[in-house]
Amino acid sequence: MRNRGRCRLVLPCVISERVTGALVIRTALPVEAEAIADLHVRARSTYYPDGLPPSEVDWCQAWRGSIERPDAHVLCAVQDGRIVGIASFRTPDGAPADKVKLFQFHVDPGHWRAGIGTALHAACVEQWRADGRRTAVLEVHTDNRRAQAFYARQGWLPDPESPPAEDAHHLYLHFRVTPGNERS
């Protein structure tokens, strides 16, 4: 059965070989850390004007750690057997249990404007509701205007508790998780 233009949320399971063309959003597996890290680096490099800054971070190991972390969620969007989007979130250290932070959210640049980010965001919101979250927060790079516009379309607003400093590299946004609808 083909799922045309619609996203199926599958948590947690492994994508079937028979699923083709449909967008499937599911929990990421530790074995996928390398593919996720590769997508992460490609997506991040698009919003740095001088290229991605050098980093000592082993992104493959960092993603594997996030995937295996018991208090975190890593979702991936899979299309035609390839990971085309990723999202990582959990309650920030020291925050109340009803708050969640979206630490990473990336769509493969070759798949932008195809609805993958919107579907992945909806899956995040669905999981936040299921987990009893009431507020979500994130940081977005100040040079990443495309992401800022995306988040605004999803209902994210500037975080009044974290106004940006004059020389800040990130903007802080918040999202009210409401029952029964995706936008605040």
N, C-alpha and C positions, 0 to 999 in steps of 0.2 A: 504494500500500500504506500503510495507516494504522498508526501505531505507538502503541498505546493504553497510556498510563500508563508508558511507558518512555522513557528518554532515549537519544538517539543522539549519540555523540561524533563530530564531523566536524571534523577539523583538517588543514590549513587549506583551506577552500573557502567558497564563497558559497552561502547557502541558496537552494534552488530555489523557484520560484514555486509549484510543486505541493505543497510541504510545508505542510500546514495542521493545526493542532491538536497536532502533535507538538512536544515540546521538543527543540530542537537546540542543542548546545553546540559552539561553533566559535571560531576565532581572530577577534578583532575587526578591523575594517578602519578605516584612517584616516578615511574619509568618515563613519564612525559616531561620531566623537568628540563631536559636539554632543548626540546622543541619549544617549550614555553619560554625559556631564557632567550632563545634565538628571536622569537617573536617580540619579546619585551625590548631587547636591544634595538631591533629594527624600528619599532614604533617610537621609542624614546628619541632615537637619533633624528627624527623628523622635526622636532621643535627646538633643537639647539642650533642657533644660527652659525656657529663655528664648528659644528660637529659634536658628537657625544664626548663629554670631557673624560679624560683618563680615569679609570677606577680600579681599585684593588679588589673590588667585590667579585667573587666567583658567583655569577648569577645563577648558574646551574645548581650549585650547592644551596644558594639562598632560596631558590624556588622549591627545591626538594624539601628543605626545612619547613617552608610555609605549607606545602602540601601535607607533610607528615605531622604538622603541629596539631594537637588534639583540640585546641580552642579556636582554630582558624578554619576558614572555608576558602578553597580555591576552586572556582568554576572555570570551565573552558567551553568555548563554542566550537563545535566541530562541523565542518562542511566538507562533503566529498572525502571523508577520511582524514582531513587535515585540521589541525587546530588553527582557528582564524581569529579567536578572541579569548582573553583571559581576564579574570577578576579575582582579587584576593582581599579578604576582609576578616576582621575579628574585633572584639572589644579591646580598645586601647588599654594599656597597663594603667591601673589606678582609676579608670573611668567607671561610672555606674553600669550595671549589667544591661540596661536598656539602650545603651549607646554603642554604635558600631562604627568602625573606621574603614573606609574603602582605601586600602593601601596601594593597590595597583589595579589599573583598568586599562587594557590596551586591545585594540583591534589591529590586525595585520594591515599595514598601509595599502596593500593591494586589494583590500576588501572594504575600504571606507565607502560610506554612503550607500551601503547595501542592506541596511537594517540590522546588521549584526550587533552593533553597539546598543541599539535600542532594545533588542531582544535579550541581550546579556544583562543590561541594566534592569529590565523587568524581572529577570530570574533572581538577581540580587535582592530586589525589593521583596519578591515573594519569599525568599529565604529569611530576610530580616523580619518580616511579619511572622513567619512560622516560629522564629526564635524569640519573639516578643520584644523586638527592638522598637524604639520610638523615635530615635534620632540617629542620623548617619552624618558623618563628617568626612572630609577629604582635603587634601592639599593638591593644588594644580599649579604647574609651572607658569610663571607670569608671561612667558613668551609663547605659551601654547594656547593661542586664541581659538583654534579649532576645538580643542577639548573644552575650553570655557563655554563656548557657544553650545556644544553638545550638552554639557551639564545644565546650563540654563534652560534648554528645551525640556530636560527631564524634571525640572522643578527645583534644582539646587539654587541656593541663595548665598550671598556673602555671609560668613559666620560673624555675628555681632560680638561674640566673645573673643574673637581672634582677628582684629583688624590688621591689615598688612602694614608693616613698617615701610618707611619711605624707600629703603634700598632692598626690600624683600625680593626673594626669588620665587616665592610661592604665595598663592592666594588660598585662603581657607574658606571652604564652602560647607553649608549644612543642608540637610534634607530631612523633612518631617515625614516619618513613615506612618502613613495613615491606614486604617483598616479598610479593605475593600476597593481601594483605588491606588494607582501607581504614582500619582503626583500629589504634592502637598498643596 
